[in-house]
Amino acid sequence: MRMANSLKIPPRNIYARILLIDDEVNNLKVLQRMLSGAGFRYIYTAENGQKGIDMVEEVDPDILLLDIRMKGIDGFEVIRQVREKSSRDTFLPIVVLTAQQDEDTRVAALSGGARDFITKPFDLMEIIARINNLLEIRFLNREMQDQNRSLEHRVQERAGELEKTRKEVLIRLGRASEYRDNETGMHVLRIGQFAETLSRKIGLTNHECLLIAQASPLHDIGKIGIPDQILLKPGNLDEREWEIMKKHCEIGARILGGSNSELLNTAEIIALNHHEQWEGGGYPNGLKGEAIPIEARIVTLCDVLDALTSRRPHKKPWPAEKAFKQIEEQGTEWFDPHLFRNFKECLPRIKEIIEDYTDSGETYLQQVG
């Protein structure tokens, strides 16, 4: 074997972690001495297959050199277990150093996961050259993995920013519909919080809860299409005006319909059905009971509660307890009784929401900003 001092080792390869596995201790010592003499700094040895497998976890080697014929766990089994344990690592080079020169052994080793096969007696300069080549691929692979992780992180950050922007746009769009007949637009924020609270209380999935919470602020988006003289009329609406006002449900559904977005589809369902009533008699389609989508049943109850607990030009805000009592006494036919019972049990949280989302423009900007 020739000495390898004439073969230049790339600087980063010098610091590569090399694991040697051989049940012949003398072979390990010779190979360790030669590799150290060539300039490699971190060389680890294992005197049998099992220890080698254990050291892969401990050392996290950049390259593994092993013999095939060993007592106990042989090289084939080492390769199999190492490949199984390091499946997350797409390129851990394994080099077989063996006296076995038959084609069957070579094919079995390479097909089992070895990256190279060198027979004894070997030429040290050839080993160094092959190690360097495999380490270059190893480090390039790691750089690519690092870049992929960095890109994935940036994509996740960007997705988070887009999600935040999307939520804000939906809230502001919902506020636009309220802006014409509500002083601050905080109504839509409270509705979202109420709806999420009730959705969680009745055991919907986290995904469903967030979907309803984000879609519910758009429940009255159809008001955009109602003429001012009707929407802003200070007195009671006549029959013709009331029929026009009721059209806001269908207008909202048309605005939100036809999307591939699950969120907008949910918002469409809520906008269309949030004035349906549990025992019938609602609009626009007179649905009854569970024929009314659960998303709309939730928002219907939340919408009425917020109307009762909010300040209006003609009334002061009611305490939540009084609002629930009023609903229980006069409005039970409107609402799913199961939802109503569960919503009453959320009274402490409802009070917190009312307190946190007061009708203040400054508070609104803080919430969505």
C-alpha positions in Angstrom: 0.0 0.0 0.0 1.3 3.5 -0.9 1.1 6.3 1.6 -1.5 9.0 0.8 0.5 12.1 1.8 0.6 13.0 -1.9 -3.2 13.0 -2.2 -4.8 16.3 -1.1 -7.9 16.0 1.1 -10.4 18.8 0.8 -10.5 20.9 4.0 -14.0 20.0 5.0 -13.4 16.3 4.5 -10.6 16.4 7.0 -13.2 17.0 9.7 -15.6 14.2 8.5 -16.6 11.6 11.0 -15.4 8.2 9.8 -16.6 5.0 11.4 -14.7 1.7 10.9 -16.3 -1.6 11.7 -14.3 -4.8 11.7 -14.0 -7.8 14.1 -10.2 -8.0 13.5 -8.7 -5.5 15.9 -5.4 -5.4 14.0 -7.2 -4.4 10.8 -8.9 -1.6 12.6 -5.7 -0.3 14.1 -3.9 -0.4 10.7 -6.7 1.4 8.8 -7.1 3.9 11.6 -3.4 4.7 11.6 -3.3 5.1 7.8 -6.4 7.4 7.7 -5.0 9.5 10.5 -1.7 9.8 8.7 -3.6 10.9 5.6 -5.0 13.8 7.5 -8.5 12.7 8.7 -9.2 14.0 12.3 -12.2 12.1 13.5 -12.0 8.3 13.2 -14.1 6.0 15.3 -13.8 2.2 15.5 -16.2 -0.7 16.4 -14.9 -4.3 17.0 -18.1 -6.0 16.0 -21.3 -5.5 14.0 -23.6 -4.7 16.9 -21.3 -2.1 18.4 -21.0 -0.6 15.0 -24.8 -0.3 14.7 -25.0 1.3 18.1 -22.2 3.8 17.2 -24.0 4.9 14.1 -26.6 6.5 16.4 -24.0 7.8 18.8 -21.4 9.2 16.3 -23.7 10.1 13.3 -20.9 9.3 10.9 -20.4 11.0 7.5 -19.0 7.7 6.1 -18.9 4.1 7.2 -16.2 1.5 6.3 -16.9 -2.1 7.3 -15.9 -5.7 6.7 -18.5 -8.1 5.4 -17.4 -11.4 7.1 -17.7 -10.8 10.8 -18.7 -13.1 13.7 -22.2 -12.5 15.0 -23.8 -9.7 13.1 -22.1 -9.7 9.7 -21.6 -6.7 7.3 -24.8 -7.5 5.4 -26.9 -7.2 8.5 -25.1 -4.0 9.6 -25.9 -2.4 6.2 -29.5 -3.5 6.5 -30.0 -2.1 10.0 -28.0 1.1 9.4 -30.1 1.8 6.3 -33.3 1.1 8.2 -32.3 3.4 11.1 -31.0 6.2 8.8 -33.9 6.2 6.3 -34.3 9.9 7.0 -30.8 10.4 5.8 -30.8 10.1 2.0 -27.1 9.6 1.6 -25.0 7.9 4.3 -22.2 6.4 2.3 -21.2 2.8 3.3 -18.0 1.4 1.9 -17.3 -2.4 2.1 -13.6 -3.3 2.7 -13.3 -7.1 2.4 -11.2 -10.0 1.2 -14.2 -11.5 -0.5 -13.8 -11.0 -4.2 -16.6 -13.1 -5.6 -19.3 -11.4 -7.7 -22.2 -12.6 -5.5 -20.8 -10.9 -2.4 -20.2 -7.7 -4.4 -23.7 -7.6 -5.8 -25.3 -8.5 -2.5 -23.4 -5.7 -0.7 -24.1 -3.0 -3.4 -27.8 -4.0 -3.8 -28.2 -4.0 0.0 -27.1 -0.4 0.3 -23.4 -0.1 0.2 -22.1 2.7 -2.0 -18.7 1.2 -2.8 -16.9 -2.1 -2.6 -13.1 -2.4 -2.2 -11.3 -5.7 -2.0 -8.3 -6.5 0.1 -5.4 -6.0 -0.3 -6.3 -2.5 -1.1 -4.4 0.6 -2.2 -4.6 3.4 0.4 -4.6 6.2 -2.2 -7.5 4.6 -3.9 -9.4 4.3 -0.6 -8.7 8.0 0.1 -9.8 9.0 -3.3 -13.0 7.1 -3.0 -13.7 8.4 0.5 -13.2 11.9 -0.7 -15.6 11.4 -3.6 -18.3 9.9 -1.4 -17.8 12.6 1.2 -18.2 15.3 -1.4 -21.5 13.8 -2.4 -22.4 13.4 1.3 -21.8 17.1 2.1 -23.5 18.3 -1.1 -26.5 16.2 -0.1 -26.5 17.8 3.3 -26.3 21.2 1.9 -29.2 20.5 -0.4 -31.2 19.2 2.7 -30.3 22.3 4.6 -31.4 24.5 1.7 -34.6 22.5 1.4 -35.3 23.0 5.2 -34.5 26.7 4.8 -36.9 27.0 1.9 -39.5 25.0 3.7 -39.2 27.3 6.7 -39.5 30.4 4.5 -42.5 28.9 2.8 -44.1 28.2 6.1 -43.4 31.8 7.3 -44.9 33.1 4.1 -47.9 30.9 4.4 -48.4 32.2 7.9 -48.2 35.7 6.7 -50.7 35.0 3.9 -53.0 33.3 6.4 -52.9 36.3 8.7 -53.6 38.6 5.7 -56.4 36.4 4.6 -58.1 36.5 8.0 -57.7 40.2 8.2 -59.2 40.7 4.7 -62.2 38.5 5.6 -62.7 40.5 8.9 -62.4 43.8 7.1 -64.8 42.6 4.3 -67.2 41.5 7.0 -66.8 44.9 8.7 -67.6 46.6 5.4 -71.0 45.1 5.4 -71.6 46.3 9.0 -70.1 49.7 8.5 -73.3 51.0 7.1 -75.5 50.2 10.0 -73.0 49.5 12.9 -70.8 52.2 14.4 -67.6 50.3 14.8 -67.7 46.9 13.1 -66.6 45.1 16.3 -69.8 43.0 15.9 -68.1 40.8 13.3 -65.2 40.1 15.6 -67.4 39.2 18.5 -69.5 36.9 16.2 -66.3 35.1 15.2 -65.3 34.6 18.9 -68.8 33.6 20.0 -69.0 31.1 17.1 -65.6 29.5 17.8 -66.5 29.2 21.5 -69.8 27.5 20.8 -68.3 25.3 18.2 -65.6 24.0 20.6 -68.2 23.5 23.3 -70.3 21.1 21.2 -67.2 19.1 20.2 -66.5 20.1 16.6 -63.0 19.5 15.3 -60.4 22.2 15.6 -60.5 22.6 11.9 -64.2 23.0 11.9 -64.1 25.5 14.8 -61.5 27.7 13.1 -63.4 27.5 9.8 -66.7 28.7 11.4 -64.8 31.4 13.4 -63.2 32.8 10.2 -66.3 32.5 8.0 -68.9 33.9 10.4 -67.8 37.6 10.1 -69.1 37.4 6.5 -72.7 36.4 7.5 -74.2 39.8 6.6 -72.0 40.6 3.6 -75.1 40.7 1.5 -76.2 43.9 3.1 -73.9 45.6 0.7 -76.6 45.0 -1.9 -79.4 46.5 0.1 -80.4 50.2 -0.8 -79.5 52.8 1.9 -83.1 54.0 2.1 -84.1 50.5 3.4 -81.0 49.5 5.3 -80.7 52.8 7.1 -84.4 53.5 7.5 -85.0 54.7 11.1 -88.5 53.3 11.5 -90.1 50.0 10.8 -89.9 48.6 7.3 -93.1 48.0 5.3 -93.8 44.7 3.7 -92.2 45.5 0.4 -89.1 46.9 2.1 -88.8 43.9 4.4 -88.9 41.6 1.4 -86.0 43.5 -0.1 -84.1 43.4 3.2 -84.5 39.6 3.4 -82.7 39.4 0.0 -79.4 40.1 1.8 -79.0 36.4 2.6 -79.2 35.4 -1.1 -77.0 38.4 -2.1 -74.4 37.3 0.3 -74.5 33.7 -0.9 -74.0 34.9 -4.5 -71.1 37.1 -3.5 -69.4 34.2 -1.7 -70.5 31.4 -4.0 -68.6 29.6 -6.7 -65.3 29.4 -4.9 -62.9 26.5 -4.5 -62.1 27.7 -1.0 -63.5 25.7 1.8 -63.6 28.8 3.9 -65.6 30.8 1.4 -67.9 27.8 0.9 -68.6 27.8 4.6 -69.1 31.5 4.6 -71.6 31.1 1.7 -73.6 28.5 3.8 -73.7 30.8 6.8 -74.6 33.9 4.7 -77.5 32.1 3.1 -79.0 30.3 6.1 -78.3 32.4 9.2 -81.9 33.7 9.3 -83.5 30.3 9.1 -85.3 29.2 12.3 -85.2 25.9 14.2 -89.0 25.4 14.1 -89.4 26.9 10.6 -90.6 30.3 9.5 -87.2 31.8 8.8 -85.9 32.9 5.4 -84.9 32.7 2.6 -86.0 29.0 2.3 -88.0 28.2 5.4 -85.7 25.4 6.5 -86.4 23.6 9.7 -84.5 21.7 12.4 -81.3 19.9 11.3 -82.0 20.7 7.7 -80.4 24.1 8.6 -76.6 23.6 8.4 -74.9 23.5 11.8 -72.7 26.4 10.8 -75.7 28.6 10.2 -77.4 27.5 13.4 -74.4 28.5 15.4 -74.1 31.9 13.9 -77.8 32.6 14.2 -77.7 32.2 17.9 -74.4 34.1 18.2 -75.8 37.0 16.1 -78.9 37.4 18.2 -77.0 37.3 21.4 -74.6 39.9 20.2 -77.5 42.1 19.1 -79.0 42.0 22.6 -75.6 42.6 24.4 -74.5 45.4 22.1 -75.2 49.1 22.3 -77.6 50.4 19.7 -78.9 53.9 19.0 -82.3 52.8 20.4 -81.1 50.8 23.4 -78.3 50.2 25.9 -76.3 46.9 25.9 -77.9 44.1 27.9 -75.9 42.0 30.4 -75.4 38.5 28.9 -77.5 36.9 31.6 -80.5 39.1 30.6 -79.9 38.3 26.9 -80.0 34.6 27.6 -83.1 34.9 29.6 -84.8 36.9 26.9 -83.9 34.3 24.3 -85.1 31.5 26.5 -88.5 33.2 27.1 -89.3 34.5 23.7 -87.0 33.1 21.1 -86.6 29.4 21.7 -88.4 28.4 18.5 -85.7 30.2 16.5 -82.7 28.2 17.8 -81.4 24.7 18.1 -82.1 23.9 21.8 -79.0 21.8 22.1 -76.9 24.7 20.9 -78.7 27.1 23.3 -78.0 24.9 26.3 -74.4 24.6 25.5 -74.0 28.3 24.7 -75.5 29.2 28.2 -72.7 27.1 29.8 -70.2 29.3 28.0 -71.3 32.4 29.9 -67.9 33.2 31.6 -66.2 33.1 28.2 -69.0 35.1 26.5 -68.5 37.9 29.1 -64.8 37.9 28.4 -65.4 38.3 24.7 -67.8 41.2 25.2 -65.3 42.9 27.5 -62.4 42.3 25.1 -64.2 43.4 21.9 -66.0 46.5 23.0 -67.5 48.9 20.5 -64.4 51.1 20.1 -62.6 51.9 16.9 -59.3 51.9 18.6 -59.9 48.4 20.0 -60.9 47.2 16.5 -57.7 48.4 14.9 -55.7 46.7 17.7 -57.5 43.4 17.1 -56.9 43.3 13.3 -53.7 45.2 13.1 
